[in-house]
Amino acid sequence: MIKAAGVDEVTDATFDAEVREAALPVLVEFTADWCGPCRQIAPVLSALAAEEADRLKIVQLDVDTNPETTAKYGVLSMPTLMVFRAGEPVKAMVGARPKRRLLQELEDVI
C-alpha cells in the first residue's frame, strides 16, 4: 500500500474504533498497492492530514488485505474516498483529484 505521510492505516479489525467511533469526521481512502491514481493522491492526502488535523482525520484502508470493510461499503474502484461523520458514511468520491478540488468537495462535510 502506498503510505501517505501523516495518514494512519486502518484494518477490518480497527475500522469501527478508528473511523466509526471517531470524534472528528474521517476521510477514508480505500487504496491498493497496484493502484496508480492512489499514488497520485497520496501527497494530497498527506498535505490535508497536516493542514486539516483539527477538523478532519484521514486514514487509509488496503482493500486487498481488508475485504470485509471494502465489501460492506460497496467499494469497487480505487481510490475511493469516503467521509464518515458520527459513524455513518456521508459522502463518497472515486478517483484522484487535486487538493483544491478535494477541499471544495469536502466543504459541506467538515
QUIQUI-V824519 format. One record per helix or strand. SS is the DSSP state (2 for helix, 1 for strand). FROM is the first residue (numbers start at 1). LEN is the number of residues. If there is no record, write none. Layout:
ss = [SS SS]
from = [FROM FROM]
len = [LEN LEN]
This chain:
ss = [1 2 1 2 1 2 1 1 2]
from = [8 15 25 36 56 67 80 88 99]
len = [3 6 7 16 7 6 6 7 8]
